Amino acid sequence: MTCKNCENSLRTDFMFCPSCGAKTDAGRITFKKLFADIKERFFDLDNTIFRTIKTMTVRPEEVIGLYTDGVRRRFMNPMSYLGIALGLSGILFFIIQKLGIDLIDLEFLGQESNVPANEKVMNAIWEFSNFIFLMYIPVIAFAGFLSFNSRGYNLPEHFVSAIYTLAHISIITFPISLAIILFAPSVYMGYAFFNLFLMVAFSAFVLIRLHRYDKMGIVLIRTLVFVVLLIIGYFAVSIGIHVLLLLSGVVEFSDYLPPKA
């Protein structure tokens, strides 16, 4: 008998392939098998999705540390975790475009909603939200690499840490973000600002837990350096978005001027 997934030879009494772990008796798809697969993958409390979310919330060093040490089965791998985050982010911004974009208050923090560039930039952010989301991964990775490194991680390993961190923030805040868009879209910009603060705080929390330092003073200094680098990176991404929109012709310099009275 041959495994249909990895094509390795199997004994006829095997129920699972010892190579890839797939079931040997795939059979025809039925509604019973379909619902059983959905339940197993998404609603089983012992599933790695829920275990990863729970552990990343309270002990992120366990998830990230074990993965970088070669333990790849206990928790969800970073790319799959990121895939879930991107999927939820895509759903959220689709709903924003369809239901809540006209109700979002762009005057938060002093932005003038009558400046044409604001609307064009916001529309571009909604449309390319997942791409912009990914741009913050190298920002977190480089900031962490330059500030916390007691484990001697190389840059790709810091990318793993950043992927887990950013994906986790996106996943755990999704229900709140969705509720605000559906029921209170006018306060979404204020919530987004708070969410940015949460991302910075949780990123620092992950690095502090992951890279242990004995002296509290060293931890505080490294945390400060990390936050400063993260803020610089955030503004660099924001400026980069505007530059790209200007170069692509989506926004013009005149759009940044308020309309004449």
Buried (B, 14 or more C-beta within 10 A) or exposed (E): EEBEBEEEEBEEEEEEBEEEEEBBEEEEEEEEEEEEEEEEEEEEEEBBBBBBBEBBEEEBBBBBBBBBEEEEEEBBBBEBBBEBBBBBBEEBBEBBBEEBBEEBEBEBEEEEEEBBBBBBBBEBBBEBBEEBBBBBBBBBBBBBBEBBBEBEBEEEBBBBBBBBBBBBBBBBBBEEBBEBBEEEBEBBBBBEEEBBEBBBEBBBBBBBBBBEBEEEEEBEEBBEBBBEBBBEBBEEBEEEBBEEBBEEEBBEEEBBEEEEE
